[in-house]
Each structure stands twice: as C-alpha cells, then as structure tokens.
Amino acid sequence: MSAQITLAGRLASDPEMKFTQSGKAITRFTVVTSRRRKNGDQWEDADTTFWTCTAWDQLAEQIVEHLRKGAAVVVTGQAYQNNWEKDGEKHSRIEVRVDSAGPNLRWPPKQAERSKPSSPAAGDPWANGGTPDEPPF
C-alpha cells in the first residue's frame, strides 16, 4: 500500500539515470527535508530526513537534465515501503515513486551571470553588423 506524499527539500546529490534491460529510463535521487527552528539567535535544522526517490521514463530524463545537487525541489509521488534482504539481513526503508518534480522557486537558484560581449576583432568588417564594401574572401 502506498500514500500520496509531497516533499519540499534539497537534492543531496546529482540524480543518477540508468536504463532497464528493456530500455526504460530510471532516475534515482535523494531529497533531504528538514524543519528549521530558531534556537536563541541561531537557526538550526530539526527532523532531517533523507528520502530515496525514483522517477521513470521521460520524467527521469528531465530530472537528470534540469536538477543538480543542492537544488531546492518539490517532489510529489507515492510513498511505499521497500523491503529487501542482503547477506541474510532484512532491510527496509520508505521510498517515493515520483509523479512530478521541479525546482522550488521559494528558494530560487542563483541567476547565471551574463557574459559581456567581447570587443570586435580588429579589421573584422562584419563585426558591427555593417556590410563591407567587398566580401572578406
């Protein structure tokens, strides 16, 4: 049984994409959530939780292309308990099958700085958008 869940947190690492034998894309990533609280003059994180998330197909490809470690994200999906056995020991954790994911614009990413155009090369007749008297060839 699964439950609908919405996570607002940050990516703990870059998402990793793999492909199944049938060629379907699958991306796994971890979202870290926490509650901020003020303790005197200091802010601190409380109730920090690491959520393992899995996305499939086109969504998996979009996540790898657009999201990076540290990005503030919102993820919705189905929470479920994953059980497995390794070396005779039973393991279990809550994971999320992702329905949608994207940047959380409450904490927008740092805007990329635009580079200044370089000065035209000396002697370049096309540099200022004009038309030279003679073609440069």
C-alpha positions in Angstrom: 0.0 0.0 0.0 1.2 3.5 -0.7 0.4 7.0 0.3 0.4 10.3 -1.6 3.4 12.5 -0.4 4.8 15.9 -1.2 8.4 16.7 -0.4 10.0 20.2 -0.3 13.7 20.0 0.2 17.1 19.9 -1.5 18.8 17.3 -3.6 21.6 15.6 -1.6 23.5 14.7 -4.8 23.2 14.8 -8.6 20.4 12.5 -9.8 21.7 9.3 -11.5 20.0 7.8 -14.5 20.2 4.2 -15.6 18.3 2.1 -18.1 16.4 -1.2 -17.7 17.2 -4.1 -20.0 14.1 -3.1 -22.0 15.4 0.5 -22.4 13.3 2.4 -19.9 15.0 5.3 -18.2 15.1 5.2 -14.4 16.5 8.0 -12.2 17.2 7.7 -8.5 17.9 10.7 -6.3 17.7 11.7 -2.6 15.7 14.6 -1.3 16.7 16.0 2.1 13.9 17.6 4.1 14.2 19.3 7.5 12.3 21.8 9.6 14.1 25.0 10.5 13.8 26.4 14.0 15.3 29.2 15.9 17.3 28.3 19.0 18.2 31.7 20.6 20.0 33.7 17.9 20.8 30.7 15.8 18.8 28.8 13.2 19.1 25.0 13.2 17.7 22.1 11.2 15.4 19.6 13.0 13.8 16.4 11.9 16.2 15.9 9.0 15.0 13.1 6.7 16.7 11.6 3.6 14.1 10.4 1.0 15.1 8.0 -1.7 13.1 8.9 -4.9 12.7 7.0 -8.2 11.4 8.5 -11.4 10.7 6.7 -14.7 10.7 7.4 -18.5 10.5 11.0 -19.7 10.3 12.4 -16.2 13.5 10.5 -15.3 15.3 12.1 -18.2 14.0 15.6 -17.4 15.1 15.4 -13.8 18.7 14.4 -14.8 18.8 17.2 -17.3 17.4 20.0 -15.1 18.2 19.3 -11.5 21.6 19.3 -9.7 22.9 18.7 -6.2 21.8 21.3 -3.7 18.8 22.4 -5.8 15.6 23.3 -3.9 12.9 21.0 -5.2 9.3 20.0 -4.8 8.5 16.3 -5.4 5.2 14.6 -5.4 4.6 10.9 -5.6 3.6 7.7 -3.8 5.4 6.7 -0.6 5.9 3.0 -0.1 8.0 0.6 2.0 10.8 -1.2 0.1 11.9 -4.4 1.7 14.9 -6.5 0.7 17.4 -9.0 2.1 21.2 -8.8 1.8 23.7 -11.2 3.2 21.0 -12.8 5.3 19.9 -9.5 6.9 16.5 -7.9 6.3 16.4 -4.3 5.3 13.6 -1.8 4.9 13.1 1.9 4.0 10.4 4.2 2.9 10.9 5.3 -0.8 9.0 7.6 -3.1 7.8 6.7 -6.7 7.9 10.2 -8.3 4.8 11.5 -10.1 6.2 15.0 -10.6 9.3 17.1 -9.7 10.7 20.5 -10.3 12.5 23.4 -8.8 11.1 25.1 -5.7 11.1 28.8 -6.5 10.7 29.8 -2.9 14.5 29.4 -2.8 15.4 30.3 -6.4 18.7 29.2 -7.8 21.4 31.8 -8.2 21.0 33.5 -11.5 23.6 32.9 -14.1 25.7 36.0 -14.8 25.6 37.1 -18.4 29.0 37.4 -20.0 29.9 40.7 -21.6 30.3 40.6 -25.4 33.8 40.6 -26.4 35.1 43.6 -28.5 35.0 43.1 -32.2 38.2 41.7 -33.7 40.4 44.4 -35.3 39.8 44.5 -39.0 36.6 42.4 -38.9 34.3 44.1 -41.5 31.3 42.1 -40.2 31.8 43.0 -36.5 29.4 45.9 -36.2 26.6 44.5 -38.3 27.5 46.6 -41.3 28.1 45.4 -44.8 31.7 45.7 -46.0 32.5 47.1 -49.4 34.0 43.8 -50.5 33.3 40.3 -49.3 36.0 39.1 -46.9 37.1 36.2 -49.2 
